[in-house]
């Protein structure tokens, strides 16, 4: 197992010495390790055309779902380190796959990261559900145990981690998770009544909420979620006031080991194009995401709180197969 100090992980995003601009001469593949339509897929398809224009080459989004995103992620790690195979995900996923044993010998230090949005999970039910607020659903979880089914994209997905966090904050509750290959199928399952609820991200649910298929009950954030065209979704802290919440950052991740000019060029594009992108800002406003691009050490600093929170929560819940300290994560 690799041993990384946290300081080394933070240093990955440091600015590299000046190099000539990278001019890619073939298509770049971005592996999205989830199915089409989910949160990672959505935002990656907004960012990809912006990267194409800036880099002067095709940027192809490749969906490769399975095993809570670990199959596609490992494919990106196993690809040649020539700068032409990237991946996209919630950064906390890539940082904690080793903790849960889904991918061995990996950590956040295996990537340069480029953030675009932060996402928040929302607890929603079918629009015809009898549950009118999160308090009613929470009571059902306490009294009906596994009769309450919750659709997610798997244990290591944002929805899976959100459900685990709710269980941890609420104490002795029952809720049986049903796993799907992505956030969009999970949201559809709740909308169709196949599952009672979903805890997937807002961006995966907003179209179904606006279309009257899902009823949002609470957002896993410390303040209500405001989405264009919807009433504010109340904070889960109305019912679980002690619940700790860290922003869940998403982005592009490029495995380390490519020529330095690859990372320097992408960081330049990020600073000049992505951080000012109206398309990305409009996506965030309409879907309930937080527009917050960053690259280099700034990106790493922003991402580390949720990385630490998720890795250490795995230990608390008995899901860890290795000690996070072996990959540079020190739990409080």
N, C-alpha and C positions, 0 to 999 in steps of 0.2 A: 504494500500500500504506500502510495506517495505520502510524504509528510510535508505539509505546507504551513508555514507560519502565516498568521493573518496579515502581518505586515507585507509579506511577499504577495499575498493575494491582492492587497490594495495597490501594490506597486505595478501590477499588470497593466493597469490603464494609464500609466505615466506617459507623458509625451515623449515620443521617440526622436532621436536625432534627425535633422533635416535630410530628406532623401528626395530623389527625383519623383515627380508624380507617377503613380502607377497607371498604365494604360492597358487595361485588360484586352486580350485579343481573342477571347472566346466567351460564350455565355457563362454567367455565374448562376449556380443553383443555390436556392435557399430552401433547405429542408424544413418544412413545418411538420412536427411530429404528432399532429392531431388531424382529424378529418376536416374536410372543407366546411366553411361556414362558422367555425368556432372563433373564439376571440383572437387567438394567435393568427389564424388564417386571414381573418378580416383585416386586421391592421397591417399585416405583411403585404397584402395585396394593395393597400393604399400606398405603402412605402416603396414597393418594388418599382413602379413606373418613375418615381422621383429619382431613384438610384440609377435606373436605366438612362434617363436623360443626362444625369450628371457624369456618369462613367462612360457613356458612349458604347454600351454593349447590352445585350439582352440579359435580363434578370428573371430567371424562371423559378416560380414557386412550385415546389414538389411536396405534395402531401404524402406522408409516410407514417400513419398512425399505428398505435399498438403499445400495450404494456405501460400505460400512463405516460406516454410520450418518450419512453426510453429507447424504443427501437429506432425511431428516426434520429434521435439525438446521437445514439451510438454510431449510426451510419455516417453522420457528419464527422464525428471524432475519428472514425476509421478511414475516411477519405484522404487522398493525398493532401498534404499541407501546402498547397500551392496558391491559396487565396481564392479558389474558384468554387469551393463548397462551404457554405455558411449554414447556420441554423437559426431558428427563431423560437422564442418561448417566453414564459414567465421566468425571469432569471433565477428565482428561488428553486425552480425545478432542476435546472442544470446544476445548481450548486449543491443539491441534496440527494441526487440519485445514488451516490455512493453510500449515504447514510442508511438508506432503505435497502441497499443491496441490488438495486435495479441495474446499475452500471458500476462495475468495480473500478477502483483506481482512478477516480476522477474528482475534480473539484472546480470551483469557480476560477481557479488559477489557470485552467485549461483554455480560457477564452479571453479575447478582447470583447468588451460589451459596449453596445450602442443603444441607449434607451430611447423610446419614443413616447409611450404612455404608461400611466399607472391605472390599473383596473380594480374594481371593487365587486365582490360577490353580492348577489341579491337573493334573498329567500323569497321564492314565489310559489304560488299554487295555481291550479287550474282555475280559470275565471268563474266556473260554476261551483267551486269548492265552498263548503260551509265555513271555512276558516276566513274570518274577516280581518284579523290582525295577527301579528306574530305571537302575541300572548296566548291566543287560542290554540295555535299550532304547537307551541311549546308545552302547553298543558296536555295536549294529546300525546306528545312524545313522552311525557312523564307517566301517563296512565295507560296508554295503549301499546307501549313498547314497540316491537318490530312491525306492528301493523302500519306504522307510518313509514312509507317508502320514499326515499330521496334519490332522485336521478342526478348523477354526476358523471364526469369524464374519467373517473377512476380515483384511486386513493391518493395518487400523487398530483392530481389536477388541482386547479384553484378551487373548484367546487368540492372536491374531496377533502382538501385541507380546511375549507370553510366549515364543512359539516363537523369535522373533527374538533375544530376550535369551538364551535357551538356546544358540542358535547362536553368539552373540557370546562367551558365557562358555566354551563348550566348544571353540572353535576350528573346525577344519576338519571339519565334520560335514555329512551330507546328510539332508534331511527335506523331503519335498514337501508343501506346504500345499494343502489343498483347502478352498475357501471356501464358506460357507453364509450364509443370510440372517439368522442369529442364533445365539446360543450353544446354545439348546436343540436345533435341528436338527443342529448340529455334534456335540453330545454323543450324540445318537441315532445319528448316522453311525458313531461309534466303537463304540457299544454293539452295533450291528447287524453290525459287521465290514466296513462299507463303507470305513472308514478304519482304519488300525492303531492310531492313538492320537488323543487330543484334548488340547489345552492350555487349554481354556476354564475358566471360574471354578468354584470349588467349589459355589456355590449352584445352578449349572446342572447339576451332576452328582450331587449327594448322593442324590436319590431313586433314580437308576439304580444308584448304588453300593450303597445300602441294599437295593435289589431284586435284587442279584446280577447286574446286567447289565454293570457296569463294575468294573475293578480299579484303584484309585488307587495310583500308584507314588511320587509325590513332590509336595510343595506348594512353590510359589515363595514361600517365607517363610523367615525366619531361625530358626524353631523349628517343631516339629511342629504340625500342625493337629488340634485336638480338635473333633470333631463328635458331637453327641448320638447314641448308638446305634452308633458306629463305632469301630474301633481307630484310634489316632492315625496320621495320615498323615505319614511322615517328611519332614524338610526336604530340599530339593534340595541344600543345602550339604553334605550327607553325601558327595555325588559331585562337586560343583562348589563347593569351599569359598571361592573368591574372588568368587563371584557377588554383585553388588550388587543389593539389593532395596529398593524404595520402596513404601509402602502405596498401593493403588489406590483412591482415594476416589470414591464414587458419590453423586449427589444430584440435586436439582431445580435447574434453571437458568432464571432469568427474564431475558430480554433487557432491557438498559437502555433507558431512554427513556420508561417508563411514569410515571404520576404518583407522586411520592415516597411517598404514603401506601400504595401497593401493597406496596412493599418493607418498609416499617416494620411493616405489619400482618402480613405473612408471617413476618418475623423474630420478632415477638411470639408468633405461633402456634408457630413452631419452638421457641422457648425454653420455652413453657408446656406444649405438647402432645407434640411429636415427641421432645424430649430425655428425656421420662419415659414414652414409650409402651411398655407391656408387649407389645403386639402386635408392634412392631418388634423388641424385645428377643428375643421368642420366635422370630421369623423368623430372626434372626441366629444364635441358639444352635442351632437345628435344621438350618440350611442351611450352616453353616460360614462365616458372615460375621462381621465385627467391628462391633458396635454402637458408633457414635462420632459422634452428631449434632453439628453446629455450624453457625453462621450468621455473617454479617458478616465482619470481618477475621480472626476466629479460623478460620473455614472456609477463607478464602483462604490463610492461613498453613499450614494442614494440607495443603492440596491442592498447593501449589507444588512440594514436592520431587519428586513423581511427574510433574508437568507439565514441570519442567526435565529430569528424567531421560529422559522419553520424547521430548521435542523434540530433545535433544542426541544421543540414540541414533539418531534418524533421520539426523542429519548423519554420524555414525560409519558407519552402514550404507549411506550413499549414497542414501537415500530422500528427502532434503530437496530441495525445489525453491526454497526461500527460506532465507535466514539467519535462525535464530530470534531474533537480536538485533533484527530489524526489528519484532518483535511483543513486545519487552520481555523476552526470555529470554536470559540470558547463560550460555553453556556454560562449565563449569570448564576 
